[in-house]
């Protein structure tokens, strides 16, 4: 969850132009308007990830949680591959973070299921 907060901070820095937007997203933004749209979507998706991770941490059992986490695992895995082939070293560097996200999510999803949940203990 800490990494997700850092990533959200990074996207906020881009949104508020503290970090130039031409060094992210493959330099594909043609306007500030596009940057605002993509960065807002990123912040919303990262907020969703934080919410789902907090539910998982509370041992809430629902298929939506695992499906969403698998979705994010696939996104981070594919993003790692994309970042490895990026044009800038800045984005190539981020492949480390996206790989870490993918591995952490994989570990969360494959965690032992034998432990009783808070609900099962009561």
C-alpha positions as CSV (number, residue, x, y, z in Angstrom):
1,X,0.0,0.0,0.0
2,X,2.9,2.3,0.7
3,X,4.2,2.0,-2.9
4,X,0.7,2.8,-4.2
5,X,0.7,6.0,-2.1
6,X,4.1,6.9,-3.6
7,X,2.8,6.3,-7.1
8,X,-0.3,8.4,-6.5
9,X,2.0,11.2,-5.2
10,X,4.0,10.9,-8.4
11,X,0.9,11.2,-10.5
12,X,-0.2,14.2,-8.5
13,X,3.2,15.8,-9.1
14,X,2.6,15.4,-12.8
15,X,-0.9,16.6,-12.6
16,X,0.2,19.8,-10.8
17,X,3.2,20.2,-13.3
18,X,5.9,19.7,-10.7
19,X,7.2,16.8,-12.9
20,X,7.0,17.6,-16.6
21,X,4.4,15.4,-18.3
22,X,6.5,14.9,-21.5
23,X,8.7,12.4,-19.7
24,X,5.9,10.0,-18.9
25,X,3.4,7.9,-20.9
26,X,6.0,7.5,-23.6
27,X,6.0,11.2,-24.3
28,X,2.7,10.7,-26.2
29,X,0.7,13.5,-24.8
30,X,-0.1,16.1,-27.4
31,X,-1.7,18.6,-25.0
32,X,-2.1,19.4,-21.3
33,X,-5.8,18.3,-21.7
34,X,-4.7,14.7,-22.5
35,X,-2.3,14.7,-19.6
36,X,-5.1,15.8,-17.2
37,X,-7.3,13.0,-18.5
38,X,-4.7,10.2,-18.3
39,X,-3.3,11.4,-14.9
40,X,-6.8,11.6,-13.4
41,X,-7.5,8.1,-14.6
42,X,-4.3,6.9,-13.1
43,X,-5.1,8.5,-9.7
44,X,-8.6,6.9,-9.8
45,X,-7.2,3.5,-10.6
46,X,-4.6,3.7,-7.9
47,X,-7.3,4.8,-5.5
48,X,-9.3,1.7,-6.5
49,X,-6.2,-0.4,-5.9
50,X,-5.7,1.1,-2.5
51,X,-9.3,0.4,-1.6
52,X,-9.2,-3.2,-2.8
53,X,-5.9,-3.8,-1.0
54,X,-7.4,-2.5,2.2
55,X,-10.4,-4.8,1.9
56,X,-8.1,-7.7,1.2
57,X,-6.0,-6.7,4.3
58,X,-9.2,-6.8,6.4
59,X,-9.8,-10.4,5.1
60,X,-13.0,-9.4,3.4
61,X,-14.0,-12.4,1.2
62,X,-15.5,-11.4,-2.2
63,X,-14.7,-12.5,-5.7
64,X,-14.6,-8.8,-6.8
65,X,-11.5,-8.3,-4.7
66,X,-9.5,-11.2,-6.2
67,X,-10.7,-10.4,-9.7
68,X,-9.6,-6.8,-9.3
69,X,-6.2,-7.7,-7.9
70,X,-5.7,-10.2,-10.8
71,X,-6.6,-7.4,-13.2
72,X,-4.0,-5.1,-11.6
73,X,-1.4,-7.9,-11.6
74,X,-1.9,-8.3,-15.4
75,X,-1.7,-4.5,-15.9
76,X,1.5,-4.1,-13.9
77,X,3.1,-7.2,-15.6
78,X,2.3,-5.8,-19.1
79,X,3.4,-2.3,-18.0
80,X,6.7,-3.8,-16.9
81,X,7.3,-5.2,-20.4
82,X,6.2,-1.9,-21.9
83,X,8.6,0.1,-19.7
84,X,11.5,-2.1,-20.6
85,X,11.0,-1.1,-24.2
86,X,10.4,2.5,-23.5
87,X,12.4,5.2,-25.3
88,X,13.6,7.1,-22.2
89,X,15.7,5.7,-19.3
90,X,13.3,7.4,-16.9
91,X,10.5,5.1,-18.0
92,X,12.8,2.1,-18.2
93,X,13.7,2.7,-14.6
94,X,10.0,2.5,-13.7
95,X,9.9,-1.1,-14.9
96,X,11.5,-2.0,-11.5
97,X,8.5,-0.5,-9.7
98,X,5.9,-2.1,-12.0
99,X,7.6,-5.5,-11.6
100,X,7.6,-5.1,-7.8
101,X,3.9,-4.2,-7.9
102,X,3.2,-7.3,-10.0
103,X,5.2,-9.5,-7.7
104,X,3.6,-8.1,-4.5
105,X,0.1,-8.6,-6.0
106,X,1.0,-12.2,-7.1
107,X,2.2,-12.9,-3.5
108,X,-1.0,-11.4,-2.1
109,X,-3.1,-13.5,-4.4
110,X,-1.3,-16.8,-3.7
111,X,-1.1,-16.3,0.0
112,X,-2.0,-19.4,2.0
113,X,-5.7,-19.8,2.3
114,X,-5.5,-22.1,5.4
115,X,-5.5,-19.3,7.9
116,X,-8.9,-18.6,9.4
117,X,-10.3,-15.1,8.8
118,X,-11.5,-12.7,11.5
119,X,-15.1,-13.6,10.5
120,X,-14.4,-17.4,10.8
121,X,-12.9,-17.0,14.3
122,X,-16.0,-15.4,15.8
